[in-house]
């Protein structure tokens, strides 16, 4: 064999090895980047699921808040209705009491009693005067007690008192409904707000993640293109090496190299050139 031909073969084999090494490096980098893309996409799927779950939860809190606000309005309406009834019944009892109120002249006994009590506390009286004052106060108290008993036994007063007590209970019941529903509505509103804040946070994270996916995917595509180019380079070197070996063996240099379509189609998809593949190429 011509020494120069042998040198050509050795040089081509060296270049083929370098090209294969380079193709392997591009493929490894591409595969690493693809793994990173898959991990990022898994994270994206998790974020989308979490965002959807929190958004659904926030919507449920909003619906519950609105329902409770409707309940507050209804309870306020009922409370106002029963408060008005309480006021009306109280006024009726007050007017009824006036008809039972015992007076001395034009002065109510209640008023007269208070005046006597004030005089007793603020005046300096002799023993006899104080005893007369106390006696008068006790007499008035007895009259008031007697009149109060008559007032309470009045059938109309009994009915009004019962209705008033019932109205107060219902007014208080609706008042409690207002407070409880309003507190629950506020709680749902706050929880809804927190959930929407979390959704916004997840959306920002998702946007950032999507940008990273695009960047890594672009880098992966670039490495894949470099890998394909390196494989094409190996192919070209294989053709030259095939021709050089035939020439060194004294065979016709114009004869075409073996068909490689299937092999290189596999190589372009990321396959590695094995020793058996090279031998097959060399054998044609």
Protein Blocks (a to p, Z undefined) as FASTA:
>chain_A
ZZklmmmmmmmmmmmmmmmmmmmmmmmmmmmmmmmmmmmmmmmmmmmmmmmmmmmmmmmm
mmmmmmmmmmmmmmmmmmmmmmmmmmmmmmmmmmmmmmmpccehjacfklmmmmmmmmmm
mpccdfklmmmmmmmmmmmmmmmmmmmmmmmmpmklmmmmmmmmmmmmmmmmmmmmmmmm
mmmmmmmmmmmmmmmmmmmmmmmmmmmmmmmmmmmmmmmmmmmmmmmmmmmmmmmmmmmm
mmmmmmmnopafkbccddfklmmmmmmnopacdfklmmmmmnZZ
